[in-house]
Amino acid sequence: MERKPGTLLRMSDKLSPEAKAAFAEMDRERTEAHRQLPAIRAAGVEALKRLLAVAQGNSGQCRYVAGFLLGLYNGDRFKVDLTDFRCLDRKIFQDCVAVLAMDYQPEKEVHCYFENGGKIWEQLAKDWNIPDYARATFEEQ
């Protein structure tokens, strides 16, 4: 069924005051999120740099951070266990949340913030022996 121009505008006249208020609130939230996006992205990029350094390190938290980064890189291949976040220091956890907030509305893929990022992320998987589920499924067939 084809709608005539202006149908939605006319229909909005029939909305309840509650529905109109809900749509207005959604519009305010969308506007505010758009306003905050540059700051969210800037904080996320800085956190991403710190997390990559952790993932390339040798502490007990490195494997968990590498797994998180790989999950953002390719969630079909690298599965993330959310309980792994319990193994992280608060500051590292907060960096993960900042990167996740940035990646919620991505400007680009996380690995693309780094030169040769794809190679770096693939090396993380090798270094930490993180299973590639797509490869495992392919090899099982």
MOZIQUI-V692294 format. One record per backbone hydrogen bond with DSSP energy under -1.0 kcal/mol. NH is the residue of the N-H (numbers start at 1). CO is the residue of the C=O. E is the energy in kcal/mol with one decimal. If there is no record, write none. Layout:
nh=NH co=CO e=E
nh=NH co=CO e=E
This chain:
nh=7 co=4 e=-1.9
nh=10 co=6 e=-2.4
nh=11 co=7 e=-2.6
nh=12 co=8 e=-2.2
nh=14 co=11 e=-1.7
nh=15 co=12 e=-1.2
nh=20 co=16 e=-2.6
nh=21 co=17 e=-2.3
nh=22 co=18 e=-2.3
nh=23 co=19 e=-2.5
nh=24 co=20 e=-2.3
nh=25 co=21 e=-2.4
nh=26 co=22 e=-2.3
nh=27 co=23 e=-2.1
nh=28 co=24 e=-2.2
nh=29 co=25 e=-2.6
nh=30 co=26 e=-2.3
nh=31 co=27 e=-2.3
nh=32 co=28 e=-2.5
nh=33 co=29 e=-2.6
nh=34 co=30 e=-2.1
nh=35 co=31 e=-2.0
nh=36 co=32 e=-2.0
nh=37 co=33 e=-1.1
nh=40 co=36 e=-2.3
nh=41 co=37 e=-2.8
nh=42 co=38 e=-2.4
nh=43 co=39 e=-2.5
nh=44 co=40 e=-2.3
nh=45 co=41 e=-2.5
nh=46 co=42 e=-1.9
nh=47 co=43 e=-2.3
nh=48 co=44 e=-2.6
nh=49 co=45 e=-2.0
nh=50 co=46 e=-1.8
nh=51 co=47 e=-2.7
nh=52 co=48 e=-2.4
nh=53 co=49 e=-1.7
nh=54 co=50 e=-2.0
nh=55 co=51 e=-3.0
nh=56 co=52 e=-1.7
nh=57 co=54 e=-2.0
nh=65 co=61 e=-2.1
nh=66 co=62 e=-2.9
nh=67 co=63 e=-2.4
nh=68 co=64 e=-2.0
nh=69 co=65 e=-2.7
nh=70 co=66 e=-2.7
nh=71 co=67 e=-2.1
nh=72 co=68 e=-1.7
nh=73 co=69 e=-1.9
nh=74 co=70 e=-2.8
nh=78 co=74 e=-2.7
nh=84 co=81 e=-2.3
nh=85 co=82 e=-1.4
nh=86 co=83 e=-1.5
nh=87 co=84 e=-2.0
nh=88 co=85 e=-1.4
nh=93 co=89 e=-2.7
nh=94 co=90 e=-2.8
nh=95 co=91 e=-1.8
nh=96 co=92 e=-2.1
nh=97 co=93 e=-2.2
nh=98 co=94 e=-2.2
nh=99 co=95 e=-2.3
nh=100 co=96 e=-2.5
nh=101 co=97 e=-2.5
nh=102 co=98 e=-2.0
nh=103 co=99 e=-2.7
nh=112 co=109 e=-1.2
nh=113 co=110 e=-1.4
nh=114 co=111 e=-1.4
nh=117 co=114 e=-1.7
nh=120 co=116 e=-2.2
nh=121 co=117 e=-2.8
nh=122 co=118 e=-2.3
nh=123 co=119 e=-2.1
nh=124 co=120 e=-1.8
nh=125 co=121 e=-1.7
nh=126 co=122 e=-1.7
nh=127 co=123 e=-3.6
nh=128 co=124 e=-2.3
nh=130 co=125 e=-2.1
nh=133 co=77 e=-3.2
nh=136 co=132 e=-2.3
nh=137 co=133 e=-2.3
nh=138 co=134 e=-2.1
nh=139 co=135 e=-2.7
nh=140 co=136 e=-1.4
